[in-house]
Amino acid sequence: MYCPFCQAEDTKVVDSRIFADGSQIRRRRKCDVCNARFTTFEVADLALPKIIKNDGKRQEFNGSKLKKGMLRALEKRPLSAEKTDALFSKILSDIRVLGEREIHSEKIGEIMMNALKDVDQVAYVRFASVYRDFQDISDFSDEIKSLSKEDKKKSKKEIMHEIFLKRAID
């Protein structure tokens, strides 16, 4: 690893720790030439699938576009930056787990909505309103009613599991 300060070709790893949800390694490094210290993050470079748009065109996966949509739905919601990053990592993981080389954009939208639904129902409704192109207030009302019905159907065990998952993200 090059030193970002003096461009020396070799640096020493002083400390390594697992970071975020275990998908990154945080490394503290020290340059032998200028003695500067800096932090690097190591992540596996896993290929994400190409996206098949509604019009049939294919494009490269754009994580920043996906995250922008997620952040817009979560805007002004009580979710910390760490929880937001963990949620985004979960969404990317769910996409990778599919093991597909190409995936329809609708599937990615569904993955995003399911993840948001588990973390913040207001953010879920916001995202769903844009994704499903709600036309009037009745569309919002129908979606909120379906959320209420889902909550009533959940068993006590499922609710405890969700609480556990939310705390794990904390």
Backbone as CSV, one residue per row, in Angstrom:
resi,resn,N_x,N_y,N_z,CA_x,CA_y,CA_z,C_x,C_y,C_z
1,MET,0.859,-1.180,0.000,0.000,0.000,0.000,0.897,1.233,0.000
2,TYR,0.648,2.126,-0.933,1.402,3.374,-1.000,1.010,4.307,0.135
3,CYS,1.974,5.058,0.620,1.706,6.072,1.634,1.034,7.259,0.939
4,PRO,-0.111,7.716,1.445,-0.787,8.843,0.805,-0.073,10.183,1.036
5,PHE,0.898,10.212,1.935,1.590,11.453,2.259,2.887,11.628,1.471
6,CYS,3.715,10.557,1.444,5.013,10.685,0.774,5.155,9.761,-0.436
7,GLN,4.127,8.979,-0.729,4.091,8.046,-1.851,5.135,6.923,-1.745
8,ALA,5.625,6.662,-0.554,6.538,5.525,-0.363,5.787,4.255,-0.760
9,GLU,6.499,3.292,-1.299,5.853,2.106,-1.858,5.406,1.076,-0.829
10,ASP,5.915,1.136,0.368,5.583,0.103,1.333,5.198,0.722,2.675
11,THR,4.149,0.186,3.269,3.717,0.622,4.590,3.468,-0.615,5.446
12,LYS,3.522,-0.451,6.763,3.288,-1.552,7.694,1.867,-1.478,8.231
13,VAL,1.271,-2.644,8.442,-0.022,-2.723,9.114,0.258,-2.761,10.609
14,VAL,-0.295,-1.776,11.330,-0.091,-1.675,12.772,-1.214,-2.394,13.525
15,ASP,-2.444,-2.308,12.983,-3.601,-2.899,13.653,-4.650,-3.246,12.610
16,SER,-5.329,-4.384,12.780,-6.430,-4.796,11.905,-7.636,-5.154,12.753
17,ARG,-8.806,-4.688,12.326,-10.043,-5.003,13.041,-11.166,-5.210,12.038
18,ILE,-12.087,-6.089,12.405,-13.287,-6.280,11.592,-14.151,-5.045,11.800
19,PHE,-14.762,-4.580,10.715,-15.508,-3.329,10.750,-16.882,-3.542,10.142
20,ALA,-17.800,-2.655,10.475,-19.180,-2.656,9.973,-19.838,-3.969,10.350
21,ASP,-20.419,-4.653,9.379,-21.124,-5.905,9.656,-20.241,-7.119,9.409
22,GLY,-18.940,-6.917,9.430,-18.009,-8.015,9.184,-17.594,-8.110,7.731
23,SER,-18.089,-7.206,6.915,-17.769,-7.243,5.490,-16.552,-6.384,5.146
24,GLN,-16.002,-5.700,6.141,-14.837,-4.850,5.915,-13.789,-5.108,6.996
25,ILE,-12.561,-4.840,6.630,-11.477,-4.862,7.613,-10.864,-3.473,7.650
26,ARG,-10.770,-2.938,8.851,-10.163,-1.620,9.061,-8.708,-1.859,9.441
27,ARG,-7.796,-1.225,8.717,-6.379,-1.397,9.002,-5.738,-0.046,9.294
28,ARG,-5.014,0.016,10.416,-4.192,1.184,10.714,-2.815,0.891,10.148
29,ARG,-2.280,1.811,9.398,-0.986,1.618,8.747,-0.018,2.716,9.154
30,LYS,1.275,2.391,9.016,2.323,3.353,9.321,3.357,3.295,8.197
31,CYS,3.748,4.460,7.743,4.771,4.565,6.704,6.147,4.509,7.366
32,ASP,7.021,3.650,6.837,8.385,3.547,7.378,9.252,4.745,6.999
33,VAL,8.892,5.435,5.921,9.708,6.551,5.443,9.390,7.840,6.197
34,CYS,8.097,8.238,6.217,7.743,9.524,6.832,7.086,9.373,8.211
35,ASN,6.863,8.136,8.645,6.248,7.817,9.938,4.795,8.277,10.076
36,ALA,4.155,8.626,8.976,2.752,9.023,9.011,1.893,7.783,9.263
37,ARG,0.757,7.990,9.923,-0.205,6.914,10.170,-1.494,7.245,9.427
38,PHE,-2.151,6.212,8.915,-3.412,6.407,8.204,-4.226,5.118,8.277
39,THR,-5.490,5.241,7.944,-6.419,4.112,8.015,-6.861,3.726,6.615
40,THR,-6.940,2.422,6.381,-7.499,1.909,5.126,-8.618,0.935,5.468
41,PHE,-9.509,0.728,4.519,-10.594,-0.231,4.671,-10.497,-1.219,3.521
42,GLU,-10.576,-2.484,3.867,-10.476,-3.543,2.873,-11.834,-4.218,2.754
43,VAL,-12.322,-4.335,1.534,-13.589,-5.029,1.276,-13.388,-5.983,0.111
44,ALA,-14.153,-7.047,0.118,-14.111,-7.985,-1.000,-14.776,-7.329,-2.199
45,ASP,-14.158,-7.464,-3.339,-14.712,-6.896,-4.561,-15.561,-7.967,-5.243
46,LEU,-16.817,-8.030,-4.841,-17.724,-9.029,-5.384,-18.555,-8.402,-6.493
47,ALA,-18.611,-9.085,-7.592,-19.338,-8.557,-8.744,-20.833,-8.546,-8.464
48,LEU,-21.454,-7.444,-8.785,-22.902,-7.342,-8.681,-23.490,-7.534,-10.077
49,PRO,-24.720,-8.000,-10.146,-25.302,-8.310,-11.461,-25.587,-7.069,-12.295
50,LYS,-25.702,-7.278,-13.606,-26.170,-6.206,-14.484,-27.667,-6.043,-14.259
51,ILE,-28.142,-4.840,-14.488,-29.547,-4.520,-14.264,-30.289,-4.528,-15.596
52,ILE,-31.423,-5.228,-15.613,-32.297,-5.210,-16.784,-33.419,-4.230,-16.472
53,LYS,-33.436,-3.124,-17.192,-34.431,-2.081,-16.963,-35.775,-2.492,-17.568
54,ASN,-36.819,-1.745,-17.250,-38.164,-2.053,-17.747,-38.257,-2.030,-19.270
55,ASP,-37.433,-1.201,-19.911,-37.469,-1.122,-21.367,-36.587,-2.191,-22.025
56,GLY,-35.991,-3.093,-21.216,-35.164,-4.173,-21.738,-33.685,-3.844,-21.840
57,LYS,-33.321,-2.578,-21.659,-31.906,-2.202,-21.719,-31.176,-2.747,-20.500
58,ARG,-29.904,-3.036,-20.699,-29.068,-3.535,-19.615,-28.041,-2.482,-19.253
59,GLN,-27.784,-2.359,-17.963,-26.777,-1.398,-17.522,-26.038,-1.965,-16.319
60,GLU,-24.873,-1.401,-16.053,-24.073,-1.831,-14.910,-24.794,-1.460,-13.617
61,PHE,-24.588,-2.276,-12.606,-25.149,-1.994,-11.293,-24.556,-0.692,-10.770
62,ASN,-25.399,0.172,-10.233,-24.948,1.467,-9.720,-25.340,1.561,-8.244
63,GLY,-24.397,1.205,-7.374,-24.664,1.221,-5.937,-24.995,2.593,-5.405
64,SER,-24.366,3.629,-5.973,-24.635,4.984,-5.469,-26.067,5.415,-5.796
65,LYS,-26.582,4.973,-6.933,-27.967,5.297,-7.297,-28.939,4.590,-6.345
66,LEU,-28.626,3.330,-6.038,-29.461,2.565,-5.120,-29.440,3.192,-3.722
67,LYS,-28.256,3.563,-3.267,-28.129,4.156,-1.934,-28.830,5.514,-1.878
68,LYS,-28.755,6.269,-2.963,-29.421,7.577,-3.009,-30.931,7.412,-2.819
69,GLY,-31.510,6.403,-3.466,-32.941,6.138,-3.301,-33.285,5.725,-1.884
70,MET,-32.420,4.903,-1.287,-32.639,4.471,0.082,-32.551,5.663,1.039
71,LEU,-31.530,6.504,0.853,-31.351,7.667,1.731,-32.497,8.658,1.590
72,ARG,-33.017,8.779,0.394,-34.152,9.684,0.194,-35.377,9.199,0.972
73,ALA,-35.600,7.880,0.955,-36.724,7.321,1.708,-36.515,7.476,3.204
74,LEU,-35.266,7.398,3.651,-34.939,7.489,5.079,-34.712,8.915,5.565
75,GLU,-34.855,9.880,4.668,-34.591,11.273,5.022,-35.445,11.703,6.215
76,LYS,-34.776,12.306,7.204,-35.395,12.815,8.429,-36.051,11.724,9.271
77,ARG,-35.610,10.483,9.094,-36.079,9.374,9.917,-35.028,9.095,10.982
78,PRO,-35.426,8.548,12.131,-34.487,8.355,13.246,-33.602,7.113,13.081
79,LEU,-32.799,7.092,12.036,-31.906,5.964,11.794,-30.481,6.508,11.713
80,SER,-29.606,5.983,12.546,-28.227,6.471,12.588,-27.490,6.116,11.302
81,ALA,-26.360,6.767,11.100,-25.537,6.487,9.919,-25.073,5.037,9.926
82,GLU,-24.752,4.507,11.104,-24.307,3.118,11.202,-25.420,2.160,10.794
83,LYS,-26.639,2.430,11.256,-27.776,1.579,10.897,-28.067,1.679,9.400
84,THR,-27.943,2.879,8.865,-28.171,3.083,7.439,-27.147,2.304,6.627
85,ASP,-25.881,2.366,7.027,-24.840,1.618,6.326,-25.069,0.116,6.435
86,ALA,-25.483,-0.337,7.621,-25.761,-1.764,7.810,-26.930,-2.203,6.935
87,LEU,-27.947,-1.356,6.828,-29.093,-1.665,5.976,-28.676,-1.759,4.516
88,PHE,-27.852,-0.826,4.071,-27.396,-0.843,2.679,-26.545,-2.090,2.419
89,SER,-25.699,-2.446,3.376,-24.890,-3.664,3.234,-25.783,-4.896,3.128
90,LYS,-26.867,-4.913,3.909,-27.802,-6.035,3.863,-28.465,-6.125,2.487
91,ILE,-28.850,-4.988,1.944,-29.490,-4.969,0.628,-28.521,-5.501,-0.430
92,LEU,-27.284,-5.020,-0.398,-26.282,-5.510,-1.358,-26.045,-7.009,-1.182
93,SER,-26.006,-7.446,0.058,-25.819,-8.872,0.334,-26.988,-9.683,-0.218
94,ASP,-28.211,-9.194,-0.026,-29.392,-9.888,-0.549,-29.341,-9.995,-2.070
95,ILE,-28.811,-8.979,-2.720,-28.687,-8.999,-4.180,-27.623,-10.015,-4.596
96,ARG,-26.485,-10.013,-3.895,-25.403,-10.954,-4.224,-25.823,-12.396,-4.005
97,VAL,-26.582,-12.639,-2.939,-26.994,-13.999,-2.584,-27.829,-14.633,-3.702
98,LEU,-28.503,-13.815,-4.481,-29.302,-14.352,-5.580,-28.427,-15.108,-6.587
99,GLY,-27.167,-14.698,-6.681,-26.237,-15.383,-7.571,-26.525,-15.203,-9.050
100,GLU,-27.240,-14.187,-9.396,-27.611,-13.932,-10.796,-26.584,-13.030,-11.469
101,ARG,-26.375,-13.249,-12.747,-25.491,-12.360,-13.513,-26.250,-11.138,-14.000
102,GLU,-27.563,-11.305,-14.164,-28.448,-10.197,-14.545,-29.695,-10.279,-13.672
103,ILE,-30.211,-9.117,-13.337,-31.394,-9.069,-12.474,-32.293,-7.926,-12.939
104,HIS,-33.587,-8.164,-12.911,-34.543,-7.125,-13.307,-34.598,-6.041,-12.238
105,SER,-34.766,-4.818,-12.683,-34.813,-3.691,-11.750,-35.965,-3.835,-10.757
106,GLU,-37.052,-4.506,-11.170,-38.182,-4.710,-10.262,-37.764,-5.534,-9.045
107,LYS,-36.918,-6.524,-9.274,-36.461,-7.380,-8.177,-35.645,-6.564,-7.168
108,ILE,-34.818,-5.677,-7.670,-34.029,-4.828,-6.778,-34.957,-3.915,-5.975
109,GLY,-35.982,-3.392,-6.614,-36.963,-2.565,-5.907,-37.660,-3.347,-4.805
110,GLU,-37.997,-4.597,-5.084,-38.645,-5.441,-4.074,-37.707,-5.711,-2.900
111,ILE,-36.432,-5.978,-3.201,-35.451,-6.200,-2.135,-35.341,-4.952,-1.265
112,MET,-35.283,-3.795,-1.896,-35.192,-2.530,-1.161,-36.428,-2.330,-0.289
113,MET,-37.614,-2.561,-0.849,-38.837,-2.356,-0.073,-38.908,-3.304,1.115
114,ASN,-38.532,-4.568,0.920,-38.563,-5.521,2.029,-37.602,-5.115,3.139
115,ALA,-36.431,-4.639,2.764,-35.451,-4.207,3.760,-35.962,-2.981,4.519
116,LEU,-36.525,-2.022,3.798,-37.054,-0.823,4.447,-38.247,-1.158,5.345
117,LYS,-39.079,-2.075,4.904,-40.261,-2.453,5.684,-39.858,-3.000,7.048
118,ASP,-38.763,-3.749,7.095,-38.304,-4.330,8.353,-37.686,-3.306,9.302
119,VAL,-37.194,-2.196,8.747,-36.474,-1.219,9.564,-37.318,0.014,9.890
120,ASP,-38.048,0.533,8.911,-38.791,1.778,9.111,-39.975,1.805,8.145
121,GLN,-41.178,1.668,8.679,-42.361,1.574,7.825,-42.674,2.888,7.106
122,VAL,-42.328,4.006,7.701,-42.552,5.292,7.026,-41.650,5.378,5.793
123,ALA,-40.399,5.005,5.952,-39.469,5.007,4.822,-39.936,4.020,3.760
124,TYR,-40.469,2.896,4.197,-40.999,1.905,3.251,-42.121,2.513,2.406
125,VAL,-43.066,3.185,3.059,-44.193,3.777,2.319,-43.689,4.864,1.372
126,ARG,-42.710,5.649,1.813,-42.134,6.674,0.938,-41.549,6.033,-0.324
127,PHE,-40.723,5.005,-0.111,-40.082,4.355,-1.249,-41.128,3.695,-2.151
128,ALA,-42.085,3.000,-1.530,-43.128,2.316,-2.303,-43.949,3.304,-3.122
129,SER,-44.181,4.501,-2.578,-44.997,5.482,-3.302,-44.336,5.904,-4.606
130,VAL,-43.023,5.994,-4.604,-42.304,6.362,-5.825,-42.138,5.133,-6.715
131,TYR,-41.721,4.022,-6.100,-41.437,2.805,-6.858,-42.690,2.264,-7.546
132,ARG,-43.797,2.260,-6.831,-45.057,1.739,-7.396,-45.907,2.821,-8.046
133,ASP,-45.383,4.047,-8.067,-46.034,5.160,-8.743,-47.460,5.400,-8.234
134,PHE,-47.573,5.650,-6.918,-48.880,5.946,-6.340,-49.475,7.162,-7.040
135,GLN,-50.753,7.077,-7.364,-51.421,8.146,-8.100,-52.264,9.056,-7.222
136,ASP,-52.778,8.505,-6.123,-53.609,9.334,-5.244,-53.532,8.821,-3.810
137,ILE,-54.254,9.479,-2.931,-54.205,9.175,-1.505,-54.701,7.772,-1.201
138,SER,-55.577,7.239,-2.023,-56.088,5.891,-1.771,-54.977,4.843,-1.911
139,ASP,-54.003,5.086,-2.802,-52.872,4.167,-2.924,-52.067,4.128,-1.622
140,PHE,-51.860,5.302,-1.024,-51.166,5.374,0.262,-51.967,4.638,1.335
141,SER,-53.247,4.905,1.362,-54.123,4.301,2.360,-54.109,2.779,2.247
142,ASP,-54.191,2.273,1.030,-54.181,0.817,0.812,-52.874,0.199,1.305
143,GLU,-51.771,0.859,1.034,-50.463,0.329,1.451,-50.339,0.333,2.973
144,ILE,-50.824,1.378,3.607,-50.767,1.455,5.074,-51.665,0.388,5.686
145,LYS,-52.827,0.172,5.092,-53.721,-0.886,5.593,-53.065,-2.257,5.459
146,SER,-52.369,-2.496,4.366,-51.717,-3.800,4.190,-50.598,-3.978,5.217
147,LEU,-49.909,-2.896,5.571,-48.891,-2.974,6.620,-49.528,-3.315,7.960
148,SER,-50.654,-2.710,8.246,-51.350,-2.973,9.507,-51.795,-4.426,9.583
149,LYS,-52.314,-4.953,8.476,-52.736,-6.360,8.444,-51.548,-7.288,8.656
150,GLU,-50.414,-6.973,8.034,-49.212,-7.797,8.202,-48.758,-7.811,9.651
151,ASP,-48.804,-6.651,10.304,-48.393,-6.577,11.702,-49.286,-7.441,12.585
152,LYS,-50.586,-7.464,12.312,-51.513,-8.266,13.115,-51.293,-9.757,12.888
153,LYS,-50.873,-10.144,11.687,-50.668,-11.556,11.363,-49.392,-12.121,11.964
154,LYS,-48.455,-11.267,12.293,-47.176,-11.742,12.809,-47.345,-12.433,14.157
155,SER,-46.661,-13.523,14.298,-46.688,-14.229,15.568,-45.754,-13.530,16.556
156,LYS,-45.911,-13.871,17.809,-45.068,-13.287,18.841,-43.602,-13.627,18.568
157,LYS,-43.359,-14.844,18.080,-41.993,-15.281,17.782,-41.377,-14.406,16.689
158,GLU,-42.151,-14.103,15.650,-41.648,-13.255,14.566,-41.345,-11.841,15.064
159,ILE,-42.182,-11.322,15.924,-41.973,-9.979,16.451,-40.696,-9.949,17.295
160,MET,-40.478,-10.970,18.120,-39.263,-11.039,18.935,-38.027,-11.152,18.032
161,HIS,-38.148,-11.906,16.938,-37.034,-12.051,15.999,-36.694,-10.700,15.359
162,GLU,-37.714,-9.944,14.974,-37.492,-8.622,14.380,-36.828,-7.681,15.383
163,ILE,-37.264,-7.722,16.634,-36.651,-6.876,17.660,-35.182,-7.233,17.806
164,PHE,-34.897,-8.532,17.797,-33.507,-8.997,17.890,-32.696,-8.473,16.722
165,LEU,-33.239,-8.562,15.492,-32.520,-8.083,14.303,-32.277,-6.577,14.369
166,LYS,-33.261,-5.832,14.792,-33.098,-4.376,14.885,-32.022,-4.029,15.893
167,ARG,-31.976,-4.749,17.012,-30.940,-4.490,18.018,-29.572,-4.893,17.492
168,ALA,-29.535,-5.942,16.677,-28.259,-6.386,16.114,-27.698,-5.326,15.175
169,ILE,-28.573,-4.628,14.454,-28.129,-3.553,13.570,-27.605,-2.387,14.388
170,ASP,-28.210,-2.185,15.588,-27.729,-1.105,16.465,-26.298,-1.355,16.800
